[in-house]
Amino acid sequence: MIEIKLPTKKVKSSTNNPKLMLMYSPPKTGKTTLLSKLDNCLIIDLENGAKYVDALKINVNSLEELQAVGTEIVKAGKPYKYVAIDTLTRLEEMCLPIAKAMYKKSPMGKRFDGDSVLELANGAGYLWLRKAFQLWLGKIKHLADHVILVGHIKDKFIEKKGKEVQAKDIDLTGKLKQITCSDADAIGYLHRGDNNELLLNFQSSDVINCGARPSHLKGKEIIVAEYDEEKNDLKNVAWDKIYVD
């Protein structure tokens, strides 16, 4: 019989740092460059977008390669404090063949001969895409103490006070976005400020999908770097404002 001892007083938090952080922004904002300034962060580049940046990085073109990279990381004793996946959009695309294979192994999918499960009627294929994506995201989350998921931005339009306004959202499909966001400890929107600074916004609102569980990030907009126009690089990088432990 398992013995359970119930707490009689508040239990202190075990960490202040987000274990899983989702960071998204418009194109060419500086996501990859910012990640390159984070010590001991391996960037797993799924889009070949880090080739112009000096960084701790590895290019991955398939889930087979991603599996091999993950195996080597584990064999090496998980040497990286941070692992960044660049980008979530590409990871979703990579998962489509796995989703199809999973569906074809099911009783209802044995005779399926389409190219993609997204062809299934009534959106039935999105369930299998979510299953495949969550399977691989689960593997990725075990590769380091802290995982950063890099996302593209998707503009959408919502009605606010009787007017249609443009909102910023994460480029993931349907419920997959909701599930991934729920799983994340922090969701930050990266953008450029008026004074050449790079801002990571955790302030949730109707028009920006953001938020954070750690108290030092919740409801904050943090200057994480400044642009050095002469060197075409970032300066005064402040990752210690995000990862404080």
Secondary structure by P-SEA (a helix, b strand, c coil): cbbbbbbccccccccccccbbbbbbcccccaaaaaaacccbbbbcccccccccccbbbbbccaaaaaaaaaaaaaacccccbbbbccaaaaaaaaaaaaaaaaaacccccccccccccccccccaaaaaaaaaaaaaaaaaacccbbbbbbbbbbbccccccbbbbbbbcccccaaaaaaaaaccbbbbbbbccccbbbbbcccccccccccccccccccccccccccccccccccccccccccc
